[in-house]
Amino acid sequence: MNTGVTSLAKLTEMAEVYPFAGYEPLFSVIALVFFVAFIAKQIVMDKALHEEQLDHTAEAMATPAE
């Protein structure tokens, strides 16, 4: 892939060299929303799994008083 850049002498006059330049804040917000939603879903799933394990453990194991 050739960019056509042969010298860095006029670097300040060059435009963006990659697609979607200027959308970094939007992509950061999208990534943050995805991260928060992912962590929240994981917390809910872990809590449900632990509750299920506790419910089944209480039925399967006898208490010392019995």
N, C-alpha and C positions, 0 to 999 in steps of 0.2 A: 504494500500500500504506500503510495507516494503522496505526501502532503504538499509538495511544491515549495517547501521552505528550504532555501539554500543558505541563508544567513540569519543570525539572530540580531543583526545590527538595528533593525527597525521593529523590535519586539513590541514596543508600546503602540505601534500603529496597526498591529495585527488584530483581527477580530477573533471571536471565539474559535477554538480549534476542535471542539467536540459538539455533538448534537445536544439539544435541550439545554443549552447554556442559559442561566438565569432562572431555571426551575428548581434549583437546589432547595430553597426554603419550602416549596410545595412538597417535594419528595421527602424532606425531613419530617414534615408534619404527617404525611401519610405513613411513614415508617414508625413514628411515635405512636400514632393511633393504633396501628397494627400491633405494636409491641404491648401497649396497655391492654388491648382487647385480648391478646394471646395470654398474657399473665393472668388476667381476671378469669378467663375460661379455665386455665390450669388450676387456679385456686378453687374454683367451684367444683371441678372434676375431682380434685384431691380430697376436698371436704366430703363429697358424696361417697367416694371410695372408702374413706376412713369410717364414716358413719355406717356404711354397709358392713365393713369388717367388724366393727364393734357390735353391731346387732347380731351377726352370725356367731361371733365368739361367745357372746353371753348365753346363747342357746346351746352351743356345743359343749361348753365347759361348765362343769358343776362348780358352785361356789364352795369355799371351805366349810361354811356353816351347814351344808347339806349332808 
